Amino acid sequence: MESTKNFESEINIKDLILAVMKKLGVMIIAGAVLGGAMGSYKVLKRIKTNDVLDARTRLSDSETDVQYELRVQNINKARVYAEMIDNLNLQVDHQRDYIANSIYMQIDAENVYQSTAQITLTLQNNDINGIDSALFGAYEREVKAGNYLDQYAKQINKKPDYIKELISFSSSAAGNTIISVDKDVNRVGSMYISVVGPSREFCDEVMELVISKVQSVYEDLNTTVSPHIISLVGIQQIQKIDNGIRDSQISHTGTINSLQNQITTYNDQLDKVAKDLDLADKEAILEYFEEHPDVKVNGIPSETSEKTVSRWGNIKPGIKYAAVGFVAGAFLIAALVVLKYIFGRRFTNQAQFFGVFPMIKKIGVLKPSGKRSKYDKFIDVKAEDDTKMSDDNNKKLISANYANLTRDYKKVLITGTGDEKAMSECVKSLGLKGDYKPDMFSNPDVLALVPEYEAVVLIEQRNYSLFKNVDKEINLIANGGTPIIGSIII
């Protein structure tokens, strides 16, 4: 027999699952107890919270007018704080979404690309004051508010507004320059359109769309507003460092920090109100307001907003907590079973024993002793700790297998680390032939006699034999040179 050091023990996953399933009854009881406790606690807590935060009624006859008014004031303050927290959280979400998705926030302030186009606007023989301003305003509205960027925005998977905010528009009045040609007086002004972005390609593509838009708008404005001529003077392309963009980007991040600080302040105030109202924490207040958004807290509920606290409203959160408690309780028992299976000092079934000592051949497994339910028997059969055969037939099968394995040996030692009485009864009931000498740790003389035998058979007991004793027993017998032909599990 080789030493157990030459073998690696295995954890039988199927057997581990069956071991957990065998404790299903205990898991259900533990889950029911913990779930019931958590559910009851939540229901009682909810009832108290609802009573305290219901400003329409007094808590009891013992609550004085002053106490009632103070409670209503605290409820009013709490609702204001809760609304402010909701608003600030919404702003934080918007800021985070903007920082994560906007093109502006993706621009490297050290490498800002910019394209600037100059387009002249000429009013022919027109001295009507304000016409140039009207035209400039019309072009600016179309450039900065039109839907001409929608398709491009979809192409780069960005919102059109994230592109429009990168476009700036300015103009110089047409009255600033007067040109006389053939006695005609023409007024000339300029439009300056600038696009900044994270890359040259982006700026060029957007600028091309903007100029196309200006040219398409020209045809309409030339007839509806006033005759005029526009000309593209040129497009300037530069790359620069822009501290203004850097400061603006930092400002957006700072805004989030500022909003979060405000949220923290309001949460602290809510905690203070919860303490004044003798509630557990602010979460109880926020949960109540979430479920009662229309309840007035001025002490005089309106007919349209009044909501009574129903029994179901009190019980519903308790059910959720009870479910969580049930799962937690059942999981706790399952975890303990798994830990005991893996790290336990004693083996609990035959699969575990032969998984730890794979070098030992299975001679047979006696049915588990003690009273068992039908469910336990079913699991034991699946785990091969039991069999559908009768007890007598199972013993006959084990006896026959033992006889076959030992037929070539004249002297067989039967030993083990189980309970002496149980092992003795096993030897008698199976009619095993050999010298029965139990527990060499209690009787070391047995070890000295091992070399005199031709074979050794072990009898090990579930929930009794220690892994370390079995391991030591196998190694000591191996040192004596006598082979272990198998083991019987009782």
Disulfide bonds with the S-S distance in Angstrom:
none
